[in-house]
Each structure stands twice: as structure tokens, then as C-alpha cells.
Amino acid sequence: MQIIVSRRQGKRNFFGWAFNRNRGKEIRKHWKLIPSDIDVLITHSPPYGILDTTKAEIHDGCEDLLKAVKQSQPKYHPVGHIHEAYGRMQTIMAILSMAA
């Protein structure tokens, strides 16, 4: 079983906090490191459109992470970050869970 944990989050610069990377080219280079034979992928940021809705009804997940998850297809993908979007869902790609 192969497990990858990433503290990186594809997000706008959020108060200069550690592990933030700008969306686009800067975060994409990290997501490209996800191997295709991954069993469990743990990320702080959720993929776009999956357990990423804020109280303001805005999707705040990372679009580049969504592409990487579709490509690598982990069996499980626990995520964090969007506290109000906690829960669990199963997609064609993986079982995703949010424990905020």
C-alpha cells in the first residue's frame, strides 16, 4: 500500500502561512509528483467541487488537485481545510472524507 501526505494547498496566498502555494503553475508542480499507483492520498486542500463549499457557498477547492486526483485515482483521499464542508462522499475517483 502506498500512502502520500501533502501539506501543500493550492490556494490564494492566505496571510503568508506556511505550505501555501499559488494556484496554477506553482501548485501544479507539487501535484505532478503524485504517483499513478497511489492507494491513499492525504491533502490539506480538497479538490475543486468536492467537500469544498464554504459558508459563503463558494467552492474553494483546488482545480489542479482535482485533475491530479482524476489522473492518479487513489482509493482513499482524506482532506482537510474547509471546516464547514465536513463529511464523506464516494466518487468514481475515490472515497473522500473531511474531518475538520
C-alpha positions in Angstrom: 0.0 0.0 0.0 1.4 3.4 -0.9 0.4 6.5 1.1 1.2 10.1 0.2 0.6 13.0 2.6 0.8 16.6 1.3 0.6 19.7 3.4 0.6 21.9 0.3 -2.6 23.7 -0.5 -3.4 25.3 -3.8 -4.9 28.5 -2.5 -4.6 32.1 -2.9 -1.8 33.5 -0.7 -3.5 33.1 2.7 -1.9 35.5 5.1 1.5 34.2 4.1 1.0 31.0 6.1 3.3 28.0 5.6 2.7 25.5 2.8 0.5 27.8 0.7 1.2 27.7 -3.0 -0.4 29.9 -5.6 -2.9 28.1 -7.8 -1.7 27.3 -11.3 1.9 26.6 -12.3 3.2 26.9 -8.7 1.0 24.3 -7.1 0.8 22.1 -10.2 4.5 21.1 -9.9 3.6 19.6 -6.5 0.5 17.7 -7.7 2.5 16.3 -10.6 4.6 14.4 -8.0 1.6 12.2 -7.1 2.3 8.7 -8.4 -0.2 6.9 -10.5 -0.2 3.8 -8.3 -1.2 5.6 -5.1 -3.6 3.9 -2.7 -4.1 6.7 -0.2 -3.6 10.4 -0.8 -3.9 12.8 2.1 -4.1 16.5 1.4 -4.9 19.6 3.3 -6.8 21.2 0.5 -9.8 19.4 -1.1 -10.1 19.1 -4.9 -12.4 21.6 -6.5 -16.1 20.8 -6.2 -15.7 18.0 -3.7 -16.3 18.8 0.0 -15.0 22.3 -0.6 -18.1 24.6 -0.2 -17.7 27.4 2.3 -20.4 29.1 4.3 -20.5 31.7 1.6 -21.4 29.0 -0.9 -18.1 29.3 -2.7 -16.1 26.3 -4.0 -12.6 26.8 -2.5 -11.0 23.5 -3.6 -8.1 23.3 -6.0 -8.8 22.7 -9.7 -5.3 21.4 -10.3 -5.7 18.9 -7.4 -8.9 17.7 -9.0 -7.1 16.9 -12.2 -4.3 15.2 -10.3 -6.8 13.0 -8.4 -8.6 12.1 -11.6 -5.3 11.0 -13.1 -3.8 9.1 -10.1 -7.2 7.6 -8.9 -6.3 6.9 -5.2 -8.6 4.5 -3.4 -9.0 6.9 -0.4 -8.4 10.7 -0.3 -8.9 12.2 3.2 -8.8 16.0 3.0 -9.0 18.9 5.4 -9.2 22.7 5.3 -12.9 23.6 4.6 -14.2 23.0 8.1 -17.8 23.6 7.3 -17.7 21.1 4.4 -17.0 18.0 6.7 -18.4 14.7 5.7 -17.8 11.8 3.4 -18.6 11.0 -0.2 -17.8 8.4 -2.7 -17.0 9.4 -6.2 -15.9 7.5 -9.3 -12.4 8.5 -8.4 -12.1 7.7 -4.7 -13.7 7.7 -1.3 -13.1 11.2 0.1 -13.6 12.3 3.7 -13.3 15.5 5.5 -12.6 15.5 9.2 -12.3 19.2 10.2 
